[in-house]
Structure formats: structure tokens, C-alpha cells
Amino acid sequence: MEERIRTLIEEATQAILSASNTAELESVEVRYLGRKGQVTELLRALPTLPPEERPRFGQLLNSVKAQLQTQVDQRRAELQRKEREERLRAERVDITLPPRPLRLGLKHPLTQTMERVRAALIGLGFEFVDSPELDDYRYNFAALNYPDDHPAMDEQMSFYISDTRLLRTQTTSVQGRIMEKRKPPFRIAVIGRCFRNETVDATHHHTFHQVDAFMVDRGISMADLKGVLAAFARQMFGEDVQVRFRPDFFPFVEPGVDYAIYWQGGWLELGGAGLIHPNILRAHGIDPEQWTGFAFGLGIERIPMIQYQIDDLRLFLENDLRFLQKYGA
Amino acid sequence: MRVPIEWLREYVDVTASPEDLAYRLTMAGLEVEAVEHEEGEPVLNVKVTPNRGDCLSMVGVAREVAAIYNLPLRHPMPSARTAEPGEAAQVAKVEILDEDLCPRYAARVVRNVRIAPSPDWMQRRLLAAGMRPINNVVDVTNYVMLEMGQPLHAFDLDLLPNGHIVVRRAKPGEKITTLDGIERDLQPDMLMICDATHPVAVAGVMGGSETEVTPGTRNVLLESAHFNPTSIRRTSQRLQLSTEASYRFERVVDPSGVVAALDRACELLSQIGAGEPLSGVVDVYPRPASERIVTLRPERCNLLLGLNLDVPTMVDCLRRLQLKAELHDGVIHVTVPTFRPDLNIEEDLAEEVGRVYGYENIPERLPFGHTHRGGDSPNTRLIRPLQEAFVRAGLIEVHTHTLRAPGPLDDPNRTPVRVRNAASEELSTLRNSLIPSLVDVVVHNLARRQTEIFLFEVGAVFAQLPNGEYEEMLKAGFALTGSVFPPGWDARYPAADFFSAKGVVQTLLEAVGVAEAEYQLLTDPRFHPGRSARVLVGGREVGIFGELHPDVLEQLDIMRRTVLAGEFDVHTLWSLATRRVRYVPLPKYPAVLRDLSLITPEDVPYQTVERTVKQAGGTLLESVKLFDVYRGERIPEGTRSLALSLTFRSPERTLTDEEVDAVVAHIVRALEEIGARLRA
């Protein structure tokens, strides 16, 4: 009996150690420790032994069983670790393959710019209002101090719908609408689409976007205009940007200026500005002796064109996805 | 306008470099767009604003240069100044019938003209200034125009019967052949220079070929006049004829300079031996323009500019511009010469002081006083959440044209607004729907081999209403084609279909806070009749969407693709929003899940099934989810199988199986009433 047990231990230990995977180990375990396994069978054979030998062999077999079980468990842990490692090795992918793409939406670069413009002007206390794209001739020109047939209107030949209605050529058309309804002080801004009956090329388009901001208060001067424009420009283009004024002419401002920023080594013109013409204030019952104001306008397209060095205005309304996806920040 | 610096120096001794000159002129309001070189000589290309017609001449630019650099100005003073009619009156006669359109008309006569090329120096200057030399007489008129800003015209005097000039409006049916050889039909409002019977020149625009100066010309009548700018502008526009002369007359020519220019021309003509001017001038000037006085209060000037200048500085700035400025009783009185019609009010003078003093010297200051609360516009507050919802749904924003040609994808229920003066069909109407332009973008990108096109736009569309009024509405639209997920290297996903579009719609509705929407089949020729929907909220239509009709796709040459599009009315959508975000405690008790597998007739819409389940489920039914739809051999024809997953939960206790079973039984009974039964 002892001989048999020793042989069994040797055989079993050998079998456990030589099991090369968990499945093999499983059958080894069954063969020796299972319900019909060899150790179990010996245990079952105990009653056939003489009574005085039973306890000794009983103890011996039980410790053999525990010993083998420990060996099996150790071996299993070892094999499992090895097998997992193998699996992980086999699961290795070519991490340099391209990603599985996600469907990502994004806003148009003009929308992104308009949001930044809004944030900057709201921070300066401007309240944005809405104004129609299909506007009255009166608000677009007459209320802005354009005399009939003034050559300045050459620059903005309009799309007319009727004698009195046209597509606004400038967001400045909101001024009259506001002054009809409100009394100063106010700070108002409007942003949106404008139209001019022009030939389309890389720098001109019949459709474009503008922001117009104006304020009326006591004692507003060119210095305030310069200060507000500088603060606005700093927020749009960075802290160290400088603003420059030079005289220009727009019927709705006097004095009128064109303003530029210093950008990457040169002066870039951004838009027109000036003190609101006293005729406009007076026409809306605002006493220009008590109140003065300024207005400034800016083409929205101009901003990303400067920032991303885009040289063709037409790209914005062409909506080539390859273009739009470039500005998806 | 091209300004050769060499020519400019005739009137002002400026020694600055062309670059400095360009910079300082620009900073003072005369924008120099470029410094060019004509045979080595620098030429400034000056862009003159429409209010500064006085700067459309060498003298005018020189006046600005003199002011900027604080230098004296040398005006070309013709030696022989005329004021008397003299001999000229015996040869020429001028009659103005339309004083409102022609306040002044003057003429001088030159005899024994010998037509020849003008001298080299004159030709060089004309070329440098951008004009082509023609002959000595015409060149002199152009030279004086460039120098002094006053356009002149030379008639062959012998072709004017009795030297008689009549300035009048055109008569109906009159025609003239202009110097460019084109016969032009005249309209009754156009101002004409005529002989006794018919037009010989379009006033201020172009002469007629009949009285043109030719190599055979012996005697010349020189015209110098002042015309109404608006009249010239209209005539020039209607004839589609813009000339150096009309360009200047539109921007106001100095009425006081009319005769001086004639004298200058005569001086030059005799100087270069082109002819012999007769003494005297015929000058018809019934109501001479007078100089205006405009006042400037120094404190107002400083208030407007945001500066703190003293009175002598202000007076100096104004005088440097050749304005007479004097202080009386603390107010600066400025005598405005007739060459500056743009100076009318105090603000105009403040601007002059500011620009001579230098805008670069104005400080930056932030306005103080009233505080203001800024904010987004009402429409922006509606648009932004929609844009963000579309972006979350994976769509890319586009901005498309408002102006477009009418097309088959326009909204059939809205009359398009027509543009009256459209140059082309492409710009002839205002969009009445976003769908056509969105589909255009799809087509554009497909043509560029982009296959995954998921787009949206929020913008204004227009319609003409039956009462003749126009309507401008905000719409939110989208268009999609491509696979549900972007294709990669290892997987192919199904193409986006009606239900993908419905997913976008759902995201949009949720963003607005619409709790429940109803979908009805849409009848619209643009869409697939069985795969498109009207979306109703509270019984009102908020939008439409669906697959585009295959006929439409065929017209667009889009083959073998499903394209989906939709459009929602922004204001209606928001007006029906009901959801208010409120905190609801997280559930404390476990949920009980039950699946139901139903067989329903095909013609019972899912919407009805879901509504029935919800109604019968009562408060314990937390949610209903459809997880499978099956048609096929295993169930009878004309039916479909719907697999629903129901979640039951009570906020107060753990539900028992018996409780849930009772509710499910109730639901099943309700479902049987609409023709559904449990699948065995």
C-alpha cells in the first residue's frame, strides 16, 4: 500500500508538472483527485485494509490529497498566468492603424467667430438685438443720413425687392430702428448677414456678415471709440494688439474713421467707425448737445481671414467639408 | 487718382519721401493705395472718398500736403485773368435754360488753332497721371482738369452755328453720337449742351462726335461749367457712361473755379503755340455761390475728439487747410470756401482739426458713466441651443446663400420673393426654404468625392405673402447622406435612413424641451411619400423631414444614395417647448423589467402601440423601449412582431411580481383592443 501511494505521488506530481495547459491540468486533476480519481479510489479502498492500518493510511491519503490539490492549484495559477499572457500577446493589434472615426459635428468658422465677437462686445456692455435682413430702404440709407443719389451709395449697390425694400447692405441699418424706440443711454450691437450687388471675387462677395455696435451716452468722444475698439480688438486678436485710426468717410458718422490693427508686421484695416452724425440723433429726437455717440462696424469674414490667413472670401459660403472641418476647434 | 509727385511739387515744396508722403496722406484721410513708378518717377495712387471731390486734382492733393506738412501752397494763377466778356462775346453766345441743373456755364474762344501733338513734358505728365495724350487742344483740357479739378470741353467752334450754346434738358426722341462713336438715346431729364437746334454734348459726361476737335479744326470754343452732381450721376448711370469728367462732376466741382480753369487752359494753349485765345469770357452765372460761415466751439471740438487742444492750435489746423478761421466771443468762425462743400456743421470742422492734428494723438479711453448689461439677442438665444443640438448629433454647420435661382426643392407652399435688379438667375430670388441650399451643398461635396455628408444650417428664409407683404422667418434645417457611423478600415455600417434623420429630429426636439411630438405621413413632392413626416407638437406643425423623392435625386444626378433632409420653424418650435428642467431624486427602489413580444397588424403604427402601452401602464410604468421589429415567415403575412421592453418602478416601495403581472395583464388587454396579441 505504501509503495502504491509513493508511486501515485510521484506519478501525480509528474503529471501535474507536465500539464502544459489548464485543460490538461483539469484532466490530471480529475484523474487523481476527481470523484473517480485514483486518490479517491484508494480512500474508498480503506475499509478493505486491516482496521489498525486504516487511520494511518487514512491520514496519509488525506495529506496526499491536500498536497496534490495544492500542487494542482499552484500549477493552475501558473498556467493561467501563462495562458493570459499568451492571449494578450496574441491580441496585440497594429496600433499604428488609423482610428475608428467618430461622427463629430462642428460649428461653421463664421459662427465660431460670431460667438467670439458677441462675447467680446457683451463683455463691454453691448446688448445684441435682432434686425431683419430684408429691410426698408429708409433704415438702410435714409435714416443713416445718406442723401439721395450720393456717390457713397455706389459702394453698396443693393439688391432691391421693391422701391422701398432691399436686402440690407450693412448691419448699421439697425440704428434707426433702435433710436425710434429707445432713449439714450444705450449700447447696442447687431450681427448678421448683409448683401451688396457686387461682382464676386476672392475679396468681394454679394453675401457677407457684419457686426455693428453703437452707443449713445453723455460726453462720448473719439477717445471712447478708440478705447472700446482697442479693448474689443485685444479680446479678438490678443493682448498686445494696437489700434489705429485714420479719417474716412461714411454718411452716418462725423468725424468718420477707418480703423486698423497692427498684425504680424503690418496695419490691417478692419472696418469703419466714427461719432454718430448729429443729423441722425436729431432725426430721432435725441439732442446732440446732450448726447453723443459712436458706431463701428466690422466684417466678420475678415477676422478668420486674418487669423487663419485665408485668402479667398468665397470659401465661407462654398461649404466644402474639407474646408469646414479644418476649423473645427 | 494717380498723382505724379514731380507734378505735385509744382504746387508745394514737399521734400518728404514718397513713402512718408503716402503714409501721412493716408493718415490724414487721403488713402494712398500704392506708390507706383512711371518711368522711374514715383506716382501716388490715391483713393479719394466720395465727399472729397476737391481732392480729385493736383492742386487739391497739394492743399492737403501743404496742411499736413505745414507748407505754403502755390496755386497756379493764370497771368491773364478774365472777367469781362471782351471779344469772346462777339463770337460765342451762351444760354442756360435749366439753371437748376447748370448753375454756371462759361466759355472762351481760341482762334487760329493748329492741331498737333502736345509738348513732351505735358504728354509725360498726362501719361503718368493715367491719361492718353491725343492732341494739343484736348491734352490742355485734360491737363487743366487734372491740375485744377475742373473738367473742360473743347468744341470745334466752326461746327456750332453762330457759336450758339444752349444748355437744356434733352427733348423726347433726341439722340446724340458721343465721342466714343456710340449713338445714344436721350431721356428728357438728361442735361444737354446744344447748339441752336440739337445736342452737341452730354453735359458733364462726354462731347458729341459732330463738334469734335479734329486735325482740321481752326477755331475752338472752350467750355467750363458747374453742373448739378445728382443730374450728372443719373445721366452717367443711365447711359452707362462714366468718364473722368462725370466722375468729378458727381463729386462736386468748385463753382468758383470755373473761369480760372478756362484762363489756365488759354494760358497753356498760347504758351505751347496751339492757338490764340480771344480776350474775354462768356460767363453765365445767375446766382453766384457764396461762402458760408460755420462756427466751432473749442470746448465742443475737444469733447468730440476727446482731446484738450487750445484755441490757437485749432485755428492753426483750420488755416493750414486754406480755411479762414477767426475767434469771436470764444467761438471760432470759419469761412468755408466753395471748394469745400463737405464742411457744413461743427462736427465737420472738428474732424478737420482732428485729422490735421493727427488721430494717432487721440488717447484710448473707456467710456464711463452709465453701466450697461450686455447680452445676446433674443433670436441668438433661440438659435444657439439648436446649433449645439445639431453639433451633438454629429452634424457640421454650413452657411448657404440667401440669393438663389428658383428650383424644384423650393418650398411649394411659400411664394418666393423676387429680387428686382438681379444680375443673373442665380441671384434672382430669396430662399424660401433651407432645404434646396443644403442639398446644393450635398451635391457640391459629393462632386468632390466626399461621401459622408451630415449638415445643418439655422438661418432666415423669406416668402411673399398674399397681401403683398414679405415674411422673414428663422428656420433650422439639415441634410444627410452617408453611413450611420463614419466608415473606417474594418467595418461597414448601414447607410443613414429615415430613422437616422428622426434621431436628429429627436435631438433637436429635446434641446428645445419638447416632451412629445407626433409624426404624420407627409405629402410633399420633394419627399418620398412613404418615408417622410410632418412633425406636430400639440397639434401644430413644427417641421418636416424625410427621404428626398427619387425623382428629385435623379434630377440632381445623385444615384444610388439615400439623401435625407428636414426643416423646422425656429419660433414655432420654441413656442411649443414645455419642459422645465427640474431636479428629480434618483430612484431608491429597484425596477422590474418585463419584455413583451407582440404581433400587430402592419397598419397599426408603432406610435399607437406605444401610446396604448403607456396609457394602460399607468404610473408604475417608467419607460417603454422598442428593441426589435420582425417580419417574416414565422408570423402571419400582413403582421409584424414588435418586441418591447417595459420598465416598472414605484418611487415608494419595491414592486412585487404580482403587482407587475396585474399591470402587464391590463396592458395586454388594452393592446388586444387595437388588434395586437402576444406572440406565442
Interface residues (C-beta under 8 A of the other chain):
Chain A: L97 P98 P99 R100 P101 L102 R103 L104 G105 L106 K107 H108 L110 T111 R118 L121 I122 G123 L124 G125 F126 E127 F128 V129 D130 P132 E133 L134 D148 D149 H150 P151 A152 D154 E155 F159 Y160 I161 S162 R165 L167 P185 F186 R187 V190 I191 R193 F195 N197 H206 T207 M215 D217 R218 G219 I220 S221 M222 A223 D224 K226 G227 V228 A230 A231 V243 R244 F245 R246 P247 D248 F249 E254 P255 G256 V257 D258 L275 H277 P278 T292 F316 L317 E318 N319 D320 L321 R322 L324 Q325
Chain B: T26 M27 A28 G29 E31 T49 P50 N51 R52 P229 T230 R233 R234 E250 R251 L303 L304 L305 G306 L307 I345 E347 D348 A350 E351 G354 R355 Y359 E360 I362 P363 E364 R365 L366 P367 G369 H370 T371 H372 R373 G374 G375 D376 S377 P378 N379 T380 Q387 F390 V391 R392 A393 G394 L395 I396 E397 V398 H399 T400 H401 T402 L403 V417 R418 V419 R420 N421 A422 A423 L427 L430 V441 H444 N445 R448 Q450 I453 F454 L455 F456 G459 A460 F462 Y470 E472 F485 P486 P487 G488 W489 D490 A491
